[in-house]
Every structure is written in C-alpha cells, then in structure tokens.
Amino acid sequence: MKICLFGGSFNPIHKGHIKIAKEAINFLNLDKLIFIPCQKNPFKKNNYYVSGEQRIEMINLVLENKMEISDFEIKRQGFSYTIDTIKYFKNKYPNDELFFIIGSDNLTKLSKWKNIDQIVRMVKFVVFKRSNKINKTNIKKYNCLLINNQIYNESSTEFLNGNFEVLSEKILHYIGKEKIYFENILKNILDEKRYLHSLHARNFAIELAKVNNYDVNKAAFAALVHDIAKNIANNNKEKARNIIKKYEPQRSQIEDYKLHQEIGYIILKHIFNVEEEIAHAVRVHTSLDINLNILDKIVYLADKLCQGRKYPGIQKTREIALKNIDQGLKLVINQTILFNKEKGIIFTKEQEEIYEKWTK
C-alpha cells in the first residue's frame, strides 16, 4: 500500500488542510492518508492548543475518502518529534511505501529536525507549496517530491484573525458548541483596551451569575464575546451593514449604535451556531430590549460595571447590582440616560420605551 502521513497541530483543521490531503491522494495515488495531530509542536512551544481530543473530534468531522486519523502523538503526550512518529508507523506498516507531507516553508528547517538523516531513509517527503519561493537545494538534498499545488491562503492564523470562512461550517459549529478559541480570536481582532475590557466583563459576569444562581459558564462566555464585532462596526460601517444584509436583511436599517451588537449576534448565531440565549444577550447589550432575561441583564451590567469602568459612585453601584440585579439595572440605566443627555444624544422612541420600562 501507499500511505501518506500528514502531521500537524490542526489547531483547528481548516479547508486548506483538506485541499492539501486531496492533492496528495491524487498526486501519489495513495491507498490512504493519515492525519496525525501532535500533542505539542517543538517549534511552537508558546502556542495555545485546545485539547487533543477536541482536535481529533474536529478532524473526524471533515474526513473524506481515503482519509483516516491517528491519535498516536496525542496519546504519547509531551513534544512531538517526527522521528518517533515515523518509527511507529514504519513498524506498523513494514512492507508499505510511506510518504510524509510537509509545507515548503519547512524545507529550510529540515536540517534542524531530530534524526533527519534517519527519517529520509524511512519515508519520502512530499512538499506542498506554501508560496512560490521554494528551497530547491533541500528538495534535492532530502530527495523530496514537490506537489505543484495552488497556493492556499487558508490557515489557523487567518481563522484567529477573524477570517472564519477558512473553516468548514461543521468545524465552526463545533467551536461554537465547545466555546473554544474565542479568547484568542478576541486578542487578535480587538485593540488591547477592548480586549482587556472583555476579560474584565467576563470576570464581573461570573460574580453576577453566582449571586443570581445562573449558569456561570454561559454568563462568562456571553460577557467575554459581547464586543466581538466592535472593531468591525467602528472601522467599516459599510462592511458592517453588508454583513447584516446578508444574514439579517430585515434588520439592515438599524441605527449605527446597534451595529456592533447586531453583528456580534450574527457571528455567534449564524456563523458559530451558538445558542440563542447567549447570542441574544450580545444583541441587546448596548440598547437593551423590552423583554430581558437574566443573562441579558448580567451581560449589560458586566459591560457597564466591570473593572476599568470609572465614574463617581461606580463601586457603590457594583455593590447594589450584586445584591439585587434589578435595582442595579435600574440604577445603571438612569446613569446612562443622564450621561447620554449631557452629551446631547436624542433617544429614539423605541429606546425611550425600553428605558421607561426598566426604570419604573
């Protein structure tokens, strides 16, 4: 049999990985290709990894014909060295022809790989192009095969930078269900001040959830991601409105101050398939609504009262909110009304009705 090994962090697996796997299967006429997620990459010691089990589950969601998965490196724990993996599969398939996929960006690093000379005697490297700049010296030195593939722009880094289209819908929904990667996404797409605000909001939401006997994990997550679309809405209103037209066309005429909460709802609900209760809390965390549930109130107050917010009497307001969430809500809304009126902001009729209901 002709077997190709495809190692990597797959953190998470993206569309580019699957395209490369299909290219290799066709190029080499493989009997099977085996994805081998690593426990830790020795060249990426400081990277954030979700659990091996979660990465395996995500890979399983998108496997296609002739593709398999091995948990060998995950079970080994520690850093993953290619030589150990190659020896394992050479022993498992002693009479089969083994190939090993690497990206062209790894060609210059091959001399640093542990036992590289031994590796090339056991497997043949198959190189996929990451760019048009190829180290031909090492291609020849290590007897590599080069796949003449298109340059794929999908990457895990692109995903963490907010380009969610690089992942399949199944993977995005899994991430939404497991609530993974979001803190890293926020760190990449928000400015530092807004990112820290999100962390502080999460912390205060946890306090509010505990005293109100509400699900702490739900509250923490909803508060963490409440501003996930802040920079999109602030930096490009045309892009923001186009997103709304695509997913929620009936709401495309909403006011500018609602843009970031609406796009936040869209990202969570339509892209990551997060439960409606959480998405709704993000959707109303600035404007509120005529109907509010406990999570809506928690996220609103976490945004307004968390560490980093500073105005006269805020500590007293925090204490009141932690004792009685509805009294805290009423107090914060009255403070917000006063603050906005001093800035000359005129409320819409809808906003006036909302404020009137919750300040009675």
C-alpha positions as CSV (number, residue, x, y, z in Angstrom):
1,M,0.0,0.0,0.0
2,K,1.0,3.6,-0.5
3,I,0.4,5.5,2.8
4,C,0.9,9.2,3.4
5,L,1.4,10.7,6.9
6,F,0.1,14.2,7.5
7,G,1.2,15.6,10.8
8,G,0.5,19.0,12.3
9,S,-1.2,20.8,15.1
10,F,-4.6,21.0,13.2
11,N,-5.4,23.7,15.7
12,P,-8.0,23.9,14.2
13,I,-8.1,21.9,11.0
14,H,-9.1,24.2,8.1
15,K,-10.1,23.9,4.5
16,G,-6.5,24.2,3.3
17,H,-5.6,21.0,5.2
18,I,-8.3,19.1,3.4
19,K,-7.3,20.5,0.0
20,I,-3.7,19.5,0.6
21,A,-4.8,16.0,1.7
22,K,-6.9,15.6,-1.5
23,E,-4.0,16.9,-3.7
24,A,-1.6,14.3,-2.1
25,I,-4.1,11.4,-2.5
26,N,-4.4,12.2,-6.2
27,F,-0.7,13.1,-6.8
28,L,0.6,9.9,-5.2
29,N,-2.3,7.7,-6.0
30,L,-2.5,6.8,-2.3
31,D,-4.4,4.0,-0.7
32,K,-4.8,6.1,2.4
33,L,-3.7,9.4,4.1
34,I,-3.4,9.5,7.9
35,F,-3.9,12.8,9.8
36,I,-1.6,12.8,12.9
37,P,-2.4,15.7,15.2
38,C,0.5,16.4,17.5
39,Q,0.4,17.0,21.2
40,K,2.7,19.9,21.0
41,N,4.9,21.2,18.2
42,P,8.5,21.7,19.5
43,F,8.8,24.7,17.1
44,K,5.6,26.3,18.5
45,K,6.1,25.9,22.3
46,N,4.2,29.1,23.2
47,N,1.1,28.4,21.0
48,Y,-2.3,27.9,22.5
49,Y,-3.7,24.5,21.9
50,V,-7.1,23.1,22.5
51,S,-7.2,19.6,23.8
52,G,-6.0,16.7,21.6
53,E,-9.5,15.1,22.0
54,Q,-11.2,18.2,20.6
55,R,-8.8,18.5,17.7
56,I,-9.4,14.8,16.9
57,E,-13.1,15.3,17.0
58,M,-12.9,18.3,14.6
59,I,-10.7,16.3,12.1
60,N,-13.2,13.4,12.2
61,L,-16.0,15.9,11.2
62,V,-14.3,16.7,7.9
63,L,-12.6,13.4,6.8
64,E,-13.2,12.5,3.2
65,N,-12.5,9.4,1.1
66,K,-9.2,7.5,1.8
67,M,-8.6,9.8,4.9
68,E,-8.0,8.5,8.4
69,I,-6.8,9.8,11.7
70,S,-4.3,8.5,14.2
71,D,-4.1,9.6,17.9
72,F,-0.6,8.2,18.3
73,E,1.1,11.6,19.1
74,I,-1.8,12.8,21.2
75,K,-1.5,9.7,23.4
76,R,2.2,10.0,23.7
77,Q,1.9,13.4,25.4
78,G,4.8,15.9,25.5
79,F,6.5,17.4,22.4
80,S,6.1,15.5,19.1
81,Y,9.3,14.7,17.2
82,T,8.8,13.3,13.7
83,I,11.4,10.6,14.1
84,D,9.3,8.9,16.9
85,T,6.2,9.0,14.7
86,I,8.0,7.7,11.7
87,K,9.4,4.7,13.6
88,Y,5.9,3.9,15.0
89,F,4.3,3.8,11.5
90,K,7.3,2.1,9.9
91,N,6.9,-0.7,12.4
92,K,3.1,-0.8,11.9
93,Y,3.4,-0.8,8.1
94,P,6.8,-2.5,7.4
95,N,6.0,-3.6,3.9
96,D,4.2,-0.5,2.7
97,E,5.5,2.6,1.0
98,L,5.4,5.6,3.4
99,F,5.3,9.3,2.5
100,F,5.3,12.3,4.8
101,I,3.7,15.7,4.0
102,I,5.5,18.9,4.8
103,G,4.9,22.5,3.8
104,S,7.5,24.3,1.6
105,D,8.1,26.7,4.5
106,N,9.6,23.8,6.4
107,L,12.3,23.0,3.8
108,T,14.8,25.4,5.3
109,K,14.3,23.9,8.8
110,L,14.8,20.2,7.8
111,S,18.4,20.2,8.9
112,K,17.3,21.1,12.4
113,W,14.9,18.2,12.7
114,K,15.9,15.5,15.1
115,N,17.5,12.5,13.2
116,I,16.6,13.9,9.9
117,D,19.0,11.6,8.0
118,Q,17.4,8.6,9.5
119,I,13.9,10.0,8.7
120,V,14.6,10.3,5.0
121,R,15.7,6.7,4.8
122,M,12.3,5.5,6.2
123,V,9.9,7.9,4.3
124,K,9.8,10.1,1.3
125,F,9.0,13.7,2.0
126,V,6.1,15.2,-0.1
127,V,6.2,19.0,-0.2
128,F,3.2,21.2,-0.8
129,K,3.8,24.8,-1.8
130,R,3.0,27.5,0.8
131,S,4.4,30.1,-1.5
132,N,6.3,30.3,-4.8
133,K,9.6,30.6,-3.0
134,I,10.9,27.0,-2.8
135,N,14.3,25.9,-1.3
136,K,15.4,23.7,-4.2
137,T,18.6,22.8,-2.5
138,N,16.9,21.0,0.3
139,I,14.3,19.5,-2.2
140,K,17.3,17.7,-3.8
141,K,19.3,17.1,-0.6
142,Y,16.5,15.3,1.1
143,N,15.0,13.7,-2.1
144,C,11.6,15.3,-1.7
145,L,8.7,15.2,-4.1
146,L,7.1,18.6,-4.8
147,I,3.3,18.9,-5.4
148,N,2.6,21.6,-7.9
149,N,-0.5,22.8,-6.0
150,Q,-2.2,26.1,-5.9
151,I,-1.2,28.4,-3.1
152,Y,-3.8,28.1,-0.4
153,N,-4.4,31.1,1.8
154,E,-6.4,29.2,4.5
155,S,-4.6,28.9,7.8
156,S,-5.3,28.7,11.5
157,T,-3.8,32.1,11.9
158,E,-6.3,33.5,9.4
159,F,-9.1,32.0,11.4
160,L,-7.8,33.5,14.7
161,N,-7.6,36.9,12.9
162,G,-11.3,36.7,12.2
163,N,-11.5,35.2,8.7
164,F,-14.0,32.5,9.7
165,E,-14.5,31.3,6.1
166,V,-11.3,29.3,6.2
167,L,-13.1,26.7,8.3
168,S,-15.9,24.4,7.3
169,E,-19.3,25.0,8.8
170,K,-19.1,21.8,10.8
171,I,-15.9,23.0,12.5
172,L,-17.3,26.4,13.2
173,H,-20.4,24.9,14.8
174,Y,-18.2,22.6,16.9
175,I,-16.2,25.6,18.1
176,G,-19.4,27.4,18.9
177,K,-20.7,24.4,20.9
178,E,-17.4,23.9,22.8
179,K,-16.8,27.6,23.3
180,I,-13.1,27.3,22.3
181,Y,-10.7,29.7,20.6
182,F,-12.8,32.8,21.4
183,E,-10.4,34.4,23.8
184,N,-7.6,34.1,21.2
185,I,-9.8,35.5,18.5
186,L,-10.6,38.5,20.6
187,K,-7.0,39.0,21.4
188,N,-6.3,39.2,17.7
189,I,-9.2,41.2,16.3
190,L,-9.7,43.7,19.1
191,D,-7.4,46.5,20.2
192,E,-5.7,45.9,23.5
193,K,-8.0,48.1,25.6
194,R,-11.2,46.5,24.2
195,Y,-9.7,43.0,24.7
196,L,-8.9,43.7,28.4
197,H,-12.4,45.2,28.8
198,S,-13.8,41.9,27.5
199,L,-11.8,39.9,30.1
200,H,-13.0,42.3,32.9
201,A,-16.6,42.0,31.7
202,R,-16.3,38.2,31.9
203,N,-15.0,38.4,35.5
204,F,-17.9,40.6,36.7
205,A,-20.4,38.5,34.8
206,I,-19.1,35.5,36.8
207,E,-19.8,37.3,40.1
208,L,-23.3,38.3,38.9
209,A,-24.1,34.8,37.8
210,K,-23.0,33.3,41.1
211,V,-25.2,35.5,43.3
212,N,-28.2,35.0,40.9
213,N,-27.8,31.2,40.7
214,Y,-27.3,31.4,37.0
215,D,-25.0,29.2,34.8
216,V,-21.5,30.7,35.4
217,N,-20.1,29.3,32.1
218,K,-22.8,30.8,30.0
219,A,-22.5,34.2,31.7
220,A,-18.8,34.2,31.4
221,F,-18.8,33.3,27.7
222,A,-21.6,35.8,26.8
223,A,-19.8,38.6,28.6
224,L,-16.4,37.7,27.1
225,V,-17.7,37.9,23.5
226,H,-20.1,40.8,23.9
227,D,-17.8,43.1,21.9
228,I,-16.6,40.6,19.4
229,A,-17.7,42.8,16.5
230,K,-16.7,46.2,18.0
231,N,-13.8,46.9,15.6
232,I,-15.7,45.7,12.6
233,A,-18.6,48.1,13.3
234,N,-16.3,51.0,14.2
235,N,-13.8,50.7,11.4
236,N,-16.0,49.9,8.4
237,K,-19.7,50.7,8.7
238,E,-20.3,49.8,5.0
239,K,-18.9,46.3,5.6
240,A,-20.9,46.0,8.8
241,R,-24.2,46.8,7.1
242,N,-23.4,44.4,4.3
243,I,-22.9,41.6,6.9
244,I,-26.4,42.5,8.3
245,K,-28.0,42.5,4.8
246,K,-26.6,39.0,4.2
247,Y,-27.7,37.4,7.4
248,E,-30.5,39.5,8.9
249,P,-31.8,41.7,6.0
250,Q,-34.9,42.6,7.9
251,R,-32.7,44.5,10.4
252,S,-30.5,46.3,7.8
253,Q,-31.8,49.7,8.7
254,I,-30.9,49.6,12.4
255,E,-29.2,52.6,14.0
256,D,-25.4,52.9,14.0
257,Y,-25.1,52.5,17.8
258,K,-26.6,49.0,17.4
259,L,-24.2,47.8,14.7
260,H,-21.6,46.1,16.8
261,Q,-24.2,44.2,18.9
262,E,-26.1,43.1,15.8
263,I,-23.0,41.8,14.0
264,G,-21.9,40.2,17.3
265,Y,-25.3,38.3,17.2
266,I,-24.7,37.3,13.6
267,I,-21.2,36.0,14.3
268,L,-22.4,33.9,17.2
269,K,-25.7,32.7,15.9
270,H,-25.2,32.4,12.2
271,I,-21.5,31.5,11.9
272,F,-20.8,29.6,15.2
273,N,-24.4,28.4,15.8
274,V,-24.1,29.5,19.5
275,E,-27.4,29.1,21.4
276,E,-29.9,31.9,21.0
277,E,-29.9,32.8,24.7
278,I,-26.2,33.8,24.5
279,A,-26.5,35.4,21.1
280,H,-29.5,37.5,22.2
281,A,-27.6,38.8,25.3
282,V,-24.9,40.1,22.9
283,R,-27.6,41.5,20.5
284,V,-29.1,43.8,23.3
285,H,-26.1,44.5,25.5
286,T,-26.0,48.2,24.4
287,S,-29.6,49.0,23.7
288,L,-31.4,46.6,25.9
289,D,-34.9,45.3,24.9
290,I,-38.5,45.4,26.1
291,N,-38.1,41.8,27.1
292,L,-34.9,40.9,29.1
293,N,-34.0,37.6,30.7
294,I,-31.4,37.2,33.4
295,L,-28.5,36.7,31.0
296,D,-29.4,39.9,29.2
297,K,-29.2,41.8,32.4
298,I,-25.9,40.1,33.5
299,V,-24.1,41.0,30.3
300,Y,-25.4,44.5,30.2
301,L,-24.3,45.2,33.8
302,A,-21.0,43.3,33.3
303,D,-20.3,45.7,30.4
304,K,-21.2,48.8,32.4
305,L,-19.7,47.9,35.8
306,C,-16.6,45.8,35.3
307,Q,-13.1,46.7,36.3
308,G,-11.8,49.5,34.1
309,R,-15.0,51.5,34.1
310,K,-14.6,54.7,36.1
311,Y,-17.1,57.2,37.2
312,P,-18.3,58.7,40.5
313,G,-20.2,56.1,42.6
314,I,-19.4,53.1,40.5
315,Q,-18.2,50.9,43.4
316,K,-21.5,51.6,45.2
317,T,-23.4,50.7,42.1
318,R,-21.5,47.4,41.7
319,E,-22.4,46.5,45.3
320,I,-26.1,47.2,44.7
321,A,-26.1,45.2,41.4
322,L,-24.5,42.2,43.2
323,K,-27.2,42.4,45.9
324,N,-30.2,43.0,43.6
325,I,-29.7,42.7,39.9
326,D,-32.9,44.6,39.0
327,Q,-32.1,47.5,41.3
328,G,-28.6,47.6,39.8
329,L,-30.1,47.6,36.3
330,K,-32.4,50.5,37.1
331,L,-29.6,52.5,38.6
332,V,-27.2,51.9,35.7
333,I,-29.9,52.8,33.1
334,N,-30.7,56.1,34.9
335,Q,-27.0,56.9,35.0
336,T,-26.7,56.0,31.2
337,I,-29.7,58.2,30.4
338,L,-28.2,61.2,32.3
339,F,-24.7,60.6,30.7
340,N,-26.2,60.5,27.1
341,K,-28.4,63.5,27.6
342,E,-25.4,65.5,28.8
343,K,-23.7,64.6,25.5
344,G,-26.8,65.8,23.6
345,I,-27.9,62.4,22.4
346,I,-31.6,62.2,21.4
347,F,-33.2,58.8,22.1
348,T,-35.4,57.0,19.6
349,K,-39.0,56.3,20.6
350,E,-38.1,52.6,20.9
351,Q,-35.2,53.4,23.2
352,E,-37.3,55.7,25.4
353,E,-39.9,52.9,25.8
354,I,-37.2,50.4,26.8
355,Y,-35.6,52.8,29.3
356,E,-39.0,53.7,30.7
357,K,-40.0,50.1,31.3
358,W,-36.8,49.2,33.2
359,T,-36.6,52.3,35.3
360,K,-40.1,52.2,36.7
